[in-house]
Amino acid sequence: MVAGVGPRSTAGVPQEDRYDAAMKVERVSVEKLRKDVGEWAKQIADGKPLDSHKVVTRHGTEALVVVDMDWYRLARKALKDPTDL
């Protein structure tokens, strides 16, 4: 999410004592990441949050996770390890 852009959904928002399981998790290949990352960025810039966290797999192995920047910041804050990003 671009800082300060658009309304935010509370689904998947990290909490100090829990994780909102309403946020879906979608497994995507590196190829799909390459194909769709531009669209995901545009969607977020337009104020529309991702509908799921993206677990990116490489050769079937989970390699990384793509989450909304606001969600990431809140997670870091909840872990008492805030970021300056």
C-alpha positions, 0 to 999 in steps of 0.5 A, a space after each residue: 500500500 502506498 502510504 496514506 492512499 485509500 481506505 483500508 480493509 481490516 481483514 488480515 490486520 495483525 494484532 498484538 495478541 492475534 492474527 485475523 484469519 479472515 485474510 486469505 492466503 494464495 500460493 502463486 508461482 514466481 512466474 505468476 508473481 512476475 506477471 501480476 506484480 504490476 497489477 497488484 501494485 496498481 490495485 494498491 495505489 488505487 486504494 484497493 487492498 490485496 484480497 490475499 497474502 501471496 505466498 510465492 513458491 519456487 519449484 514448489 517450495 515456499 520462498 517469500 510472502 507478498 503483503 500490503 505495506 500497511 499490513 507489514 508496518 502494523 505487523 512490525 509494530 505489533 512485534 515491537 520492532 517498528 520499521 522506518 519504511 
